[in-house]
Amino acid sequence: MAVQQGPIAFPRPTRVVLRILIANAALWLVFAVGINLAQIRPLSEVYDLLTLTPTEVAPGLRLWEVVSYAWLHDLGGLSHILFNSMALFFLGPALERRWGGRGFLKFYLLSGIIAGLFSVLVGFLFGGRWDAPIVGASGAIFGLVTAYSLLMPNAQFLLFFVLPVQAKWLVWISLGLDLLFFIANPQGNVAIQTHLGGALAGWLLITQNWNPRIFLPRLKRLFGGGPRRGPPGPGGRAPLYAVPGGKKDRNLLN
């Protein structure tokens, strides 16, 4: 994908995005060389210790796994880390400029953690392939995809550098492709539950629906439990209401 503003535009990496890219690449290189080439057994044990295995998290109190898994990638090839890095490279800078470095990092980490916790829940409920070890930043990346789709819906993308697409469709296209891959190969190694958890995390954080005081009134209005519009004001005009927005509300996570 590429953000399109007139001709194809390649964003300049912002400070936090660049540091995450470097950290992911460095960790992949250390583990790939140390395990695949040098065959350093302690390094392999560290990699396994940091990998997320859903049914090991709670019983073994290995709670760090819901954080650490997002900083590891498949060591069998470049495609896994390459695609995640490309998504972060193209989507991250605009969001970091909007929120600031601290807000962006907080959102990125929370998306990965929530996606990890969702994966743990699915692993406990269903077992089997859903309890397989998980690595990768895809949960956090899907949080970014969802945030971009919600906050900048009219931004233009060249999907696969060819197809022009508005950003509001990006999350649905991503989840749809995931579903197609899963249907085609149910026993494949794509952690679709983590991707779904990341998208859910992005939606909860951006809309603030994680907060019951916000979500429950919205749910009540959705099912007709409250008025959607106030009565006309003096002179037959509808009254004015203050709605969220402006400089203060742009920084959703601070």
Secondary structure, DSSP 8 states (H G I E B T S, - for coil): -EEESSSB------HHHHHHHHHHHHHHHHHIIIIIIS--HHHHHHHHHHSB-HHHHTTTT-TTHHHHGGG---TT-SHHHHHHHHHHHHHHHHHHHHH-HHHHHHHHHHHHHHHHHHHHHHHHHH-GGGGS-B-SSHHHHHHHHHHHHHHSTT-EEEETTTEEEEGGGHHHHHHHHHHHHHHH-TTSS--HHHHHHHHHHHHHHHHTTTSHHHHHHHHHHHTT-S-SS----GGG-------S-HHHHH-TT-
